[in-house]
Amino acid sequence: MLRVFNAREGFTTAEDKLPEKFFVPLVGTGPTAGVAMDRKELEDALNIFESALFASVR
């Protein structure tokens, strides 16, 4: 719902970005130590999502 609102208000993928901290590997010793998001993988997933979202709105 939030993405539909943002699209209606003129927001584009250029404004739909995560903070840099999501792409920096986590420190520590737990199960997520060293884990970070991959920019290309996220970009590909968002492109698929947005294609499906906007196809259903049209």
Beta strands, then each sheet from edge to edge (+ up, - down):
end
